[in-house]
Amino acid sequence: MSPGDHDVLEPPGGHAPPGGTGEPVLVVEGLGKRFGDHEVLRSVDLRVNRGQVLALIGPSGSGKTTALRCLNGLERPDTGTVRVGSDVA
C-alpha cells in the first residue's frame, strides 16, 4: 500500500499514556465518507484506549467535523466500522 492510501490515527508508541489502562474504548476501522464525487474520509483507522486524550487537528475542510459526526452517529459512514465501549472487545 502506498503512503496516503490508508490513514492511521494512533498515538505515539501505539499505547495508552501513563495512567491509562490500555483497554480500547473506541475502535474505528476503514471509515470512509463521500459527498457526491467528493471523498471526505478515506479508510481511516483509529484506536483510543481508556485514559487517552485525543486531538483531531487539520486544515479547514479536511474532514474533522465529518469524522466526529460519523463517530457520534450524526452522520452515517459509507464504509468501515465504529465500535464504542463494550462493543470494542
N, C-alpha and C positions, 0 to 999 in steps of 0.2 A: 504494500500500500504506500502510495507516495504521500509526502507531507501535505497536510491540508485536506486529505480525503476523509480523515477521521479526527474529530476534535475530542480530546480527553481533558476534562477539568478535574484535576486532582491536586491535593495539597502537596507541598514539597515533602519528599520522603514517602508519600502514599499512605500515611498512617495518622492516627489521631494525635493531637498535640498533647503535651504533658497534662495529666489530669483527665484526659478523655479515656473512655473505655475501649475505644476501637470498634465498638459494636455499630454496624451500619444502621442508620435511621432513614436514609434516603438513597436509593439506587436508581439511576437513570441509564438506560441502555438504548443507543441508536435513535435518540429523539430527533425527529425531523418535522418541519412545518413549512408549507408553501402558501403563498397568497397569489393565486393565478400562476403566472410564469416566474414569479419572484421567490426564490428559495431563501427563507429566512434562517432556518436551522437545518443543519445537515449532520446527521449521525453523531449527535452529542452524547457522550458518556459522562456520568457524574456520580461520585460516591461521597456521601457526607456521613462521617461517624459521629456517634454521641460525643458531645463535648467540643466539637469543632465549630469554628466560626468561618463562614464563607462570604467573600465579597465578589460580586459579579460586576466586572468593570469592562468598559469598551466604549468606542465612539458612538455618537448618536446614530440610530438606525441599524445597529449591529445585531439586534435580536434579543437584548437583555430582557426587556419587558415581555416579549413573546415567550421567551423561555420560562420566566416566572409565571406567566399566565397558564402555560402548559403544566407546570409543576403543581399549581394550586387548583387546577380543574376548571379555570375560567375559559380556557381555550383547549380544544381537542387537537392533540398532535396527529399528524398524518402517518407517522411511523414511530416505532420504538415503544418502550415501556417505561412507566414511572411507578416505582414501588416505595411506599412510605410506611414507617412504623413497623407494625407486626407483619406486614406483607413482604418485608425485605428478606426475611430468612429463607 
